[in-house]
Amino acid sequence: MTESLTFPRGFQAAAMAAQLKPSGKTDLSCVISETDCAWAFAGTRSTTAAASVLRNRELYAGGGPVRGLVVNAGIANAATGQRGARDNADMADALGSVMNIDEQTVLTASTGIIGHLLPMDRVLSGVEHLPEELQREVLPFATAIMTTDTTPKTAHATLKNGANIVGTAKGSGMIHPDMATMFAFAFSDAQVDQAALREAFPAIVARTFNAVTVDGDTSTSDMTAVFANGLAGATDQAEFLAALEGVMRDLARQIAADGEGATKLLTVKVTGAASEHEALSAARTCCVSPLLKSAVHGSDPNWGRVIMAVGRSGAQVDVEKLQVSVQGVPVFTGKPLNYDAAAVSASMKAAGEVIFDIDLGVGQDKGEAWGCDLSAEYVSINADYTT
């Protein structure tokens, strides 16, 4: 969704070009809440995580509230040592100073090229001007956090009491479960219990952003966070969590559809699994398979590549009960079926989304994952990324 959208009450955002991206596009942004927020956070599990992920994780463990978020796009500030950690903290301090809030309530996020130091003169000068750009429109912020994305990504939900959840994300390449080169932020004016939110958040992330894969690579800077300032008053917690998951699912699908070089969204739905974990594992393995992704790009209903991917996923399978469908057409039910391969191929070619349905035949659990096809354009984008 990229139509006009405003942040929930109490939130404002700003975006500007601080010359961090060679393109000169907007690359420094922030979101500020007028009151303290309950929040939840998940970051990459990479052992080379960027300074922003490490600092946010420390703040999360501390359990205090947050008021702000500052993001730079173009430079990941990863593999930059103690200098990078200081620069990241200075970016948070600078936003806290100009917005008159405690720097310990400011989260940071950096994305872009790994191993480059932030040009702090530009960053700090840019932060000084962010208060002049504050507004409630979402699109400028959603655009400023982009790197190789071709389009900004936003989603929205309204609760019964009038509270709103607005989400925005970036991500196009180096995308794989465990938070991979993506940012996803959700902002709400709902009143939320922080303990309940944090307890539910890992499972929501597992079913949404950790069910997305573009190319199997996990980056250093990935994170998702949700902020709720409570200005809309008492909110049904179950309704909020369900709506939050819906927003995150929407954003996850948008990330998959905008995968680098993608021409099709790949959706894999797994049922009949022994556990939700195994269902998700089977679905994600299918989505990341270069062979299956290539088949999708070529509109080839080669279901043998599905069997291969499921088999290496680690999920339990009863092959005699295993069922596979492509674009709703059964192609395998414990044995190969006769089907019109040309018609299925034509359906794949015409569709913007290619869907595989898989029943593992061993249980009652299910899971879904999203990816994209693998095109020559993906190689071109990443062959020229820094040169």
C-alpha positions as CSV (number, residue, x, y, z in Angstrom):
1,M,0.0,0.0,0.0
2,T,1.5,3.4,-1.0
3,E,-1.6,5.6,-1.0
4,S,-1.8,8.5,1.4
5,L,-1.4,7.3,5.0
6,T,-0.8,9.0,8.2
7,F,0.8,7.9,11.4
8,P,-1.4,7.1,14.4
9,R,-2.1,9.9,16.9
10,G,1.0,11.1,18.8
11,F,3.5,10.0,16.2
12,Q,5.3,12.3,13.7
13,A,8.1,11.5,11.3
14,A,10.8,13.4,9.3
15,A,13.0,12.5,6.3
16,M,15.8,14.2,4.5
17,A,18.7,13.7,2.2
18,A,21.9,13.8,4.2
19,Q,24.1,12.6,1.2
20,L,24.6,9.1,2.6
21,K,23.3,7.5,-0.6
22,P,25.2,8.2,-3.8
23,S,21.9,8.8,-5.5
24,G,21.2,11.9,-3.4
25,K,17.8,10.5,-2.4
26,T,16.4,10.8,1.2
27,D,18.4,8.6,3.5
28,L,18.1,10.0,7.1
29,S,14.8,9.8,8.9
30,C,13.1,9.5,12.3
31,V,9.8,8.8,14.0
32,I,8.9,10.5,17.3
33,S,6.1,9.8,19.8
34,E,4.9,12.5,22.0
35,T,4.6,10.0,24.9
36,D,6.5,6.9,26.1
37,C,5.7,3.7,24.1
38,A,5.4,0.1,25.1
39,W,7.5,-1.8,22.6
40,A,8.8,-5.1,21.3
41,F,11.9,-5.8,19.2
42,A,13.6,-8.6,17.2
43,G,16.9,-8.3,15.5
44,T,19.2,-10.4,13.3
45,R,20.8,-13.4,14.9
46,S,23.9,-12.8,12.8
47,T,27.1,-12.9,14.9
48,T,28.4,-9.9,12.9
49,A,25.4,-7.8,13.8
50,A,25.6,-4.0,13.3
51,A,26.0,-1.5,16.1
52,S,22.4,-0.5,15.9
53,V,21.1,-4.0,16.5
54,L,23.5,-4.5,19.4
55,R,22.5,-1.2,21.1
56,N,18.7,-1.8,20.6
57,R,19.1,-5.3,22.0
58,E,20.7,-3.8,25.2
59,L,17.9,-1.2,25.5
60,Y,15.3,-4.0,25.0
61,A,16.8,-6.1,27.8
62,G,16.7,-3.0,30.1
63,G,12.9,-2.9,29.8
64,G,12.5,0.9,29.6
65,P,10.2,2.8,27.3
66,V,11.0,4.3,24.0
67,R,10.1,7.6,22.4
68,G,12.0,7.7,19.1
69,L,13.7,6.0,16.2
70,V,16.4,7.3,13.9
71,V,17.3,5.5,10.7
72,N,20.0,5.9,8.1
73,A,20.0,4.2,4.8
74,G,23.1,3.7,2.6
75,I,25.6,2.6,5.2
76,A,25.1,-0.5,7.5
77,N,27.6,0.6,10.2
78,A,28.5,-3.1,10.6
79,A,32.1,-4.5,11.0
80,T,33.1,-1.0,12.1
81,G,34.3,-1.8,15.6
82,Q,34.3,0.5,18.6
83,R,34.2,3.6,16.3
84,G,31.0,2.3,14.7
85,A,29.4,1.7,18.2
86,R,30.3,5.3,19.2
87,D,28.9,6.7,16.0
88,N,25.7,4.8,16.5
89,A,25.3,6.1,20.0
90,D,26.1,9.6,18.9
91,M,23.3,9.4,16.3
92,A,20.8,8.5,19.0
93,D,22.2,11.2,21.3
94,A,21.8,13.8,18.6
95,L,18.2,12.9,17.9
96,G,17.5,12.9,21.7
97,S,19.0,16.4,21.9
98,V,17.1,18.0,19.1
99,M,13.8,16.4,20.0
100,N,14.3,17.0,23.8
101,I,14.0,13.4,24.8
102,D,16.3,11.0,26.7
103,E,18.7,9.3,24.3
104,Q,18.1,6.0,26.1
105,T,14.5,6.1,24.6
106,V,15.8,6.4,21.0
107,L,16.3,3.3,18.9
108,T,18.7,3.3,15.9
109,A,18.7,1.5,12.6
110,S,21.3,1.5,9.8
111,T,21.2,-0.3,6.5
112,G,23.4,-0.3,3.4
113,I,27.0,-1.2,2.6
114,I,28.8,-3.3,5.3
115,G,32.2,-2.1,6.6
116,H,31.9,1.6,5.9
117,L,32.0,4.2,8.7
118,L,29.1,6.7,8.9
119,P,30.1,10.2,7.7
120,M,29.1,11.6,11.1
121,D,29.5,15.2,10.0
122,R,26.6,14.6,7.5
123,V,24.6,12.5,9.9
124,L,24.8,15.0,12.8
125,S,24.1,18.0,10.5
126,G,21.1,16.1,9.0
127,V,19.7,15.2,12.5
128,E,19.8,18.9,13.4
129,H,17.4,19.6,10.6
130,L,15.0,16.7,11.2
131,P,12.7,18.7,13.5
132,E,11.9,21.1,10.7
133,E,10.6,18.2,8.6
134,L,8.2,16.6,11.1
135,Q,4.8,15.6,9.7
136,R,2.3,12.8,10.0
137,E,2.5,11.5,6.5
138,V,4.0,8.0,6.3
139,L,5.3,7.9,2.8
140,P,8.4,10.1,3.2
141,F,9.6,7.9,6.0
142,A,8.8,4.7,4.1
143,T,10.8,6.0,1.2
144,A,13.8,7.2,3.1
145,I,14.5,3.8,4.7
146,M,14.7,2.1,1.2
147,T,17.9,0.8,-0.3
148,T,17.4,-1.5,-3.4
149,D,13.7,-1.6,-3.0
150,T,11.7,-0.5,-6.0
151,T,8.7,0.7,-4.0
152,P,7.9,1.8,-0.5
153,K,6.0,-0.7,1.7
154,T,3.2,0.2,4.1
155,A,0.3,-1.5,5.7
156,H,-2.5,-0.4,8.0
157,A,-5.2,-1.7,10.4
158,T,-7.9,0.0,12.5
159,L,-9.2,-1.6,15.7
160,K,-12.8,-1.5,17.0
161,N,-12.0,1.3,19.5
162,G,-10.6,3.5,16.7
163,A,-6.9,2.8,17.5
164,N,-4.7,2.4,14.5
165,I,-1.6,0.3,13.6
166,V,0.6,1.6,10.8
167,G,3.5,-0.4,9.5
168,T,6.3,0.3,7.1
169,A,9.2,-1.9,5.9
170,K,12.1,-2.0,3.6
171,G,13.8,-5.0,2.1
172,S,14.5,-6.4,-1.4
173,G,17.7,-8.5,-1.3
174,M,19.8,-10.4,1.2
175,I,16.5,-11.6,2.7
176,H,16.1,-14.9,4.7
177,P,14.6,-16.0,8.0
178,D,16.2,-14.5,11.1
179,M,15.6,-10.9,10.0
180,A,17.4,-10.4,6.8
181,T,18.3,-7.0,5.4
182,M,14.9,-5.8,6.2
183,F,13.5,-3.1,8.5
184,A,9.9,-3.4,9.6
185,F,8.4,-0.9,12.0
186,A,4.9,-0.8,13.3
187,F,3.4,2.2,15.2
188,S,0.1,2.3,17.1
189,D,-1.9,4.5,19.4
190,A,-3.4,1.4,21.1
191,Q,-2.9,0.9,24.8
192,V,-0.9,-2.3,25.0
193,D,0.5,-4.3,27.9
194,Q,4.3,-4.5,27.2
195,A,4.8,-7.9,28.9
196,A,2.0,-9.5,26.8
197,L,3.3,-7.8,23.6
198,R,6.8,-9.1,24.2
199,E,5.6,-12.6,25.0
200,A,3.6,-12.8,21.8
201,F,6.0,-11.0,19.5
202,P,8.5,-13.9,18.7
203,A,5.7,-16.1,17.4
204,I,4.3,-13.3,15.3
205,V,7.7,-12.6,13.8
206,A,8.2,-16.3,13.1
207,R,5.0,-16.5,11.1
208,T,5.6,-13.2,9.2
209,F,9.1,-11.7,8.6
210,N,10.9,-14.9,9.4
211,A,8.8,-16.7,6.8
212,V,10.2,-14.5,4.0
213,T,13.2,-15.4,1.9
214,V,14.5,-13.9,-1.3
215,D,18.0,-15.3,-1.7
216,G,19.1,-17.3,1.4
217,D,21.4,-14.6,2.8
218,T,21.0,-13.0,6.2
219,S,22.4,-9.6,6.8
220,T,23.9,-7.7,9.8
221,S,21.3,-4.9,10.3
222,D,17.9,-6.5,10.2
223,M,15.3,-5.7,12.8
224,T,11.6,-5.2,13.4
225,A,10.0,-3.2,16.2
226,V,6.5,-2.2,17.3
227,F,5.8,1.0,19.2
228,A,2.5,1.6,21.0
229,N,1.9,4.9,22.8
230,G,-1.5,4.2,24.3
231,L,-3.2,7.5,23.2
232,A,-6.3,5.7,21.9
233,G,-7.0,4.2,25.3
234,A,-7.9,0.7,26.4
235,T,-7.6,-1.9,23.7
236,D,-8.5,-5.5,23.5
237,Q,-5.1,-7.2,23.6
238,A,-6.1,-10.2,21.5
239,E,-7.6,-8.0,18.8
240,F,-4.4,-5.9,18.8
241,L,-2.1,-8.8,18.5
242,A,-4.2,-10.3,15.6
243,A,-4.2,-7.0,13.8
244,L,-0.5,-6.5,14.3
245,E,0.2,-9.9,12.8
246,G,-2.0,-9.0,9.9
247,V,0.0,-5.8,9.2
248,M,3.3,-7.7,9.5
249,R,2.1,-10.4,7.2
250,D,1.1,-7.8,4.6
251,L,4.5,-6.2,4.8
252,A,6.3,-9.5,4.6
253,R,4.5,-10.4,1.4
254,Q,5.3,-7.0,0.0
255,I,9.0,-7.6,0.7
256,A,8.9,-11.0,-1.0
257,A,7.1,-9.5,-4.0
258,D,9.8,-6.8,-4.3
259,G,12.7,-9.2,-4.1
260,E,15.7,-8.1,-6.2
261,G,15.0,-8.9,-9.8
262,A,11.7,-10.5,-8.9
263,T,8.9,-10.9,-11.5
264,K,6.6,-13.1,-9.4
265,L,5.7,-13.6,-5.8
266,L,6.2,-17.2,-4.7
267,T,3.9,-18.5,-2.0
268,V,4.2,-22.0,-0.4
269,K,1.5,-23.2,1.9
270,V,2.2,-26.3,4.0
271,T,-0.4,-28.4,5.9
272,G,-0.4,-31.8,7.5
273,A,2.8,-31.1,9.4
274,A,3.9,-32.5,12.8
275,S,4.4,-29.0,14.2
276,E,4.1,-25.4,13.1
277,H,7.9,-25.2,13.2
278,E,8.3,-28.1,10.7
279,A,5.6,-26.6,8.5
280,L,7.4,-23.3,8.4
281,S,10.7,-25.0,7.8
282,A,9.4,-26.9,4.8
283,A,7.7,-23.8,3.3
284,R,10.8,-21.7,3.8
285,T,13.1,-24.3,2.3
286,C,10.9,-24.4,-0.8
287,C,11.0,-20.7,-1.1
288,V,14.7,-20.4,-0.9
289,S,15.6,-23.2,-3.2
290,P,17.4,-21.8,-6.3
291,L,16.1,-24.7,-8.4
292,L,12.5,-24.1,-7.5
293,K,12.8,-20.3,-7.8
294,S,14.3,-20.8,-11.2
295,A,11.5,-23.1,-12.2
296,V,9.0,-20.4,-11.1
297,H,10.8,-17.8,-13.2
298,G,10.5,-20.1,-16.2
299,S,6.9,-21.1,-15.4
300,D,8.0,-24.7,-15.2
301,P,5.6,-26.8,-12.9
302,N,8.6,-29.1,-11.9
303,W,7.1,-30.5,-8.7
304,G,10.1,-32.7,-8.2
305,R,11.9,-29.6,-7.0
306,V,9.2,-29.3,-4.3
307,I,9.8,-32.9,-3.2
308,M,13.5,-32.2,-3.1
309,A,13.2,-29.1,-1.0
310,V,10.7,-30.6,1.5
311,G,13.0,-33.6,1.9
312,R,16.0,-31.5,2.9
313,S,14.0,-29.2,5.2
314,G,14.1,-31.6,8.1
315,A,10.3,-31.8,8.3
316,Q,8.7,-35.2,8.8
317,V,6.9,-36.5,5.7
318,D,4.9,-39.5,4.9
319,V,5.7,-39.9,1.2
320,E,2.7,-42.2,0.6
321,K,0.4,-39.4,1.9
322,L,2.4,-36.5,0.6
323,Q,0.3,-34.2,-1.7
324,V,1.5,-31.3,-3.9
325,S,-0.5,-28.9,-6.0
326,V,0.7,-26.1,-8.3
327,Q,-1.7,-23.2,-9.0
328,G,-4.5,-25.3,-7.4
329,V,-3.8,-28.3,-9.7
330,P,-2.9,-31.6,-8.0
331,V,0.3,-33.0,-9.4
332,F,1.4,-35.5,-6.8
333,T,-0.7,-37.6,-4.3
334,G,1.7,-40.2,-3.0
335,K,2.5,-40.9,-6.7
336,P,2.8,-38.8,-9.8
337,L,-0.5,-37.7,-11.4
338,N,-1.4,-37.1,-14.9
339,Y,-2.1,-33.4,-15.4
340,D,-2.0,-30.8,-18.1
341,A,1.6,-29.4,-17.7
342,A,1.2,-26.9,-20.5
343,A,-2.0,-25.5,-18.9
344,V,-0.3,-25.2,-15.4
345,S,2.7,-23.6,-17.0
346,A,0.5,-21.0,-18.7
347,S,-1.2,-20.3,-15.4
348,M,2.2,-19.7,-13.7
349,K,3.2,-17.4,-16.6
350,A,0.1,-15.3,-16.4
351,A,0.0,-15.0,-12.6
352,G,1.7,-12.4,-10.5
353,E,1.7,-14.9,-7.6
354,V,2.7,-18.6,-8.0
355,I,1.2,-20.9,-5.3
356,F,2.4,-24.3,-4.2
357,D,0.2,-26.3,-1.7
358,I,1.9,-29.1,0.1
359,D,0.3,-31.6,2.6
360,L,3.0,-33.5,4.4
361,G,0.6,-36.2,5.6
362,V,1.9,-36.5,9.2
363,G,-0.1,-34.1,11.4
364,Q,-2.4,-31.2,11.8
365,D,-0.2,-28.1,11.8
366,K,0.4,-25.7,9.0
367,G,2.6,-22.8,7.9
368,E,3.2,-20.5,5.0
369,A,6.2,-18.8,3.6
370,W,6.9,-16.3,0.8
371,G,9.7,-15.7,-1.7
372,C,10.1,-14.8,-5.3
373,D,11.5,-16.2,-8.6
374,L,15.2,-16.0,-9.4
375,S,16.0,-13.9,-12.5
376,A,19.1,-12.8,-14.3
377,E,18.3,-9.3,-13.0
378,Y,19.1,-10.5,-9.4
379,V,22.6,-11.4,-10.5
380,S,23.0,-8.0,-12.3
381,I,21.9,-6.0,-9.3
382,N,24.3,-7.7,-6.9
383,A,27.2,-7.9,-9.3
384,D,27.3,-4.1,-9.5
385,Y,26.2,-3.3,-5.9
386,T,29.3,-1.4,-4.8
387,T,31.0,-0.8,-8.1
